[in-house]
Amino acid sequence: MFALSTLMLFCIAACFAAVTNLNGQWVGTLTTDDGTQYPLNYNFKIAGDKLTGTVKGPNGDLPLIDGEVHGSDFSFTVNLMKMHLLHTGKFYADSVSMNIESDDAKVHTVLTRSTVMASR
């Protein structure tokens, strides 16, 4: 029984440690249907099951709103001008797979950890 409890605690700790590795800067490129490309730069911060941070927008940093983490899955919203962009994603050890939705449009992108240190 003790061994089983210890093993379960280890598994929970390992899962928590894996998700906290989402912390930091992640970059990628968003390609629209017409081929236009936009650079993406996210800064994620996790505290428990809450996800906060920013995304670099055309006019500066925009906050992540209503961010949540459930295991390796996460979601948040970003308000860009009058658009509400719902982001849903999955964290992997070396990348983030993310869908971004607004109204009837939905795009997919992959982020990788930034090699540039955050200036904050």
Contacts in CASP RR format, 6 or more apart in sequence:
PFRMAT RR
TARGET T0000
AUTHOR 0000-0000-0000
METHOD contacts of the structure
MODEL  1
MFALSTLMLFCIAACFAAVTNLNGQWVGTLTTDDGTQYPLNYNFKIAGDK
LTGTVKGPNGDLPLIDGEVHGSDFSFTVNLMKMHLLHTGKFYADSVSMNI
ESDDAKVHTVLTRSTVMASR
15 71 0 8 1.000
18 72 0 8 1.000
18 91 0 8 1.000
18 93 0 8 1.000
19 46 0 8 1.000
19 69 0 8 1.000
19 71 0 8 1.000
19 72 0 8 1.000
19 91 0 8 1.000
20 46 0 8 1.000
21 91 0 8 1.000
21 93 0 8 1.000
22 44 0 8 1.000
22 46 0 8 1.000
22 51 0 8 1.000
22 69 0 8 1.000
22 74 0 8 1.000
22 91 0 8 1.000
22 96 0 8 1.000
23 44 0 8 1.000
23 45 0 8 1.000
23 46 0 8 1.000
24 43 0 8 1.000
24 44 0 8 1.000
24 45 0 8 1.000
24 113 0 8 1.000
24 114 0 8 1.000
24 118 0 8 1.000
25 41 0 8 1.000
25 42 0 8 1.000
25 43 0 8 1.000
25 113 0 8 1.000
25 114 0 8 1.000
25 116 0 8 1.000
25 118 0 8 1.000
26 40 0 8 1.000
26 41 0 8 1.000
26 42 0 8 1.000
26 43 0 8 1.000
26 44 0 8 1.000
26 96 0 8 1.000
26 111 0 8 1.000
26 112 0 8 1.000
26 113 0 8 1.000
26 114 0 8 1.000
27 39 0 8 1.000
27 40 0 8 1.000
27 41 0 8 1.000
27 42 0 8 1.000
27 111 0 8 1.000
27 112 0 8 1.000
27 113 0 8 1.000
27 114 0 8 1.000
28 39 0 8 1.000
28 40 0 8 1.000
28 41 0 8 1.000
28 109 0 8 1.000
28 110 0 8 1.000
28 111 0 8 1.000
28 112 0 8 1.000
29 37 0 8 1.000
29 38 0 8 1.000
29 39 0 8 1.000
29 40 0 8 1.000
29 109 0 8 1.000
30 37 0 8 1.000
30 38 0 8 1.000
30 39 0 8 1.000
30 40 0 8 1.000
30 100 0 8 1.000
30 107 0 8 1.000
30 109 0 8 1.000
31 37 0 8 1.000
31 38 0 8 1.000
31 107 0 8 1.000
31 109 0 8 1.000
32 38 0 8 1.000
32 107 0 8 1.000
40 55 0 8 1.000
40 56 0 8 1.000
40 109 0 8 1.000
40 111 0 8 1.000
41 55 0 8 1.000
41 56 0 8 1.000
41 114 0 8 1.000
42 53 0 8 1.000
42 54 0 8 1.000
42 55 0 8 1.000
42 56 0 8 1.000
42 64 0 8 1.000
42 111 0 8 1.000
43 53 0 8 1.000
43 54 0 8 1.000
43 55 0 8 1.000
43 61 0 8 1.000
43 118 0 8 1.000
43 120 0 8 1.000
44 51 0 8 1.000
44 52 0 8 1.000
44 53 0 8 1.000
44 64 0 8 1.000
45 51 0 8 1.000
45 52 0 8 1.000
45 53 0 8 1.000
46 52 0 8 1.000
46 69 0 8 1.000
48 69 0 8 1.000
49 68 0 8 1.000
49 69 0 8 1.000
49 70 0 8 1.000
50 67 0 8 1.000
50 68 0 8 1.000
50 69 0 8 1.000
51 64 0 8 1.000
51 67 0 8 1.000
51 68 0 8 1.000
51 69 0 8 1.000
51 74 0 8 1.000
51 75 0 8 1.000
51 76 0 8 1.000
52 63 0 8 1.000
52 64 0 8 1.000
52 67 0 8 1.000
53 63 0 8 1.000
53 64 0 8 1.000
54 61 0 8 1.000
54 62 0 8 1.000
54 63 0 8 1.000
54 64 0 8 1.000
55 61 0 8 1.000
55 62 0 8 1.000
55 64 0 8 1.000
55 78 0 8 1.000
56 62 0 8 1.000
57 80 0 8 1.000
62 78 0 8 1.000
62 79 0 8 1.000
62 80 0 8 1.000
63 78 0 8 1.000
64 76 0 8 1.000
64 77 0 8 1.000
64 78 0 8 1.000
64 87 0 8 1.000
65 76 0 8 1.000
65 77 0 8 1.000
65 78 0 8 1.000
65 79 0 8 1.000
66 75 0 8 1.000
66 76 0 8 1.000
66 77 0 8 1.000
67 74 0 8 1.000
67 75 0 8 1.000
67 76 0 8 1.000
67 77 0 8 1.000
68 74 0 8 1.000
68 75 0 8 1.000
68 76 0 8 1.000
72 90 0 8 1.000
72 91 0 8 1.000
72 92 0 8 1.000
73 88 0 8 1.000
73 89 0 8 1.000
73 90 0 8 1.000
73 91 0 8 1.000
74 88 0 8 1.000
74 89 0 8 1.000
74 90 0 8 1.000
74 91 0 8 1.000
75 86 0 8 1.000
75 87 0 8 1.000
75 88 0 8 1.000
75 89 0 8 1.000
76 87 0 8 1.000
77 84 0 8 1.000
77 85 0 8 1.000
77 86 0 8 1.000
77 87 0 8 1.000
78 84 0 8 1.000
78 85 0 8 1.000
78 87 0 8 1.000
79 85 0 8 1.000
83 102 0 8 1.000
83 103 0 8 1.000
84 102 0 8 1.000
85 100 0 8 1.000
85 101 0 8 1.000
85 102 0 8 1.000
86 100 0 8 1.000
86 101 0 8 1.000
86 102 0 8 1.000
87 98 0 8 1.000
87 99 0 8 1.000
87 100 0 8 1.000
87 101 0 8 1.000
88 98 0 8 1.000
88 99 0 8 1.000
88 101 0 8 1.000
89 96 0 8 1.000
89 97 0 8 1.000
89 98 0 8 1.000
89 99 0 8 1.000
90 96 0 8 1.000
90 97 0 8 1.000
90 98 0 8 1.000
94 112 0 8 1.000
94 113 0 8 1.000
95 110 0 8 1.000
95 111 0 8 1.000
95 112 0 8 1.000
96 110 0 8 1.000
96 111 0 8 1.000
96 112 0 8 1.000
97 108 0 8 1.000
97 110 0 8 1.000
98 108 0 8 1.000
98 109 0 8 1.000
98 110 0 8 1.000
98 111 0 8 1.000
99 106 0 8 1.000
99 107 0 8 1.000
99 108 0 8 1.000
100 106 0 8 1.000
100 107 0 8 1.000
100 108 0 8 1.000
100 109 0 8 1.000
END
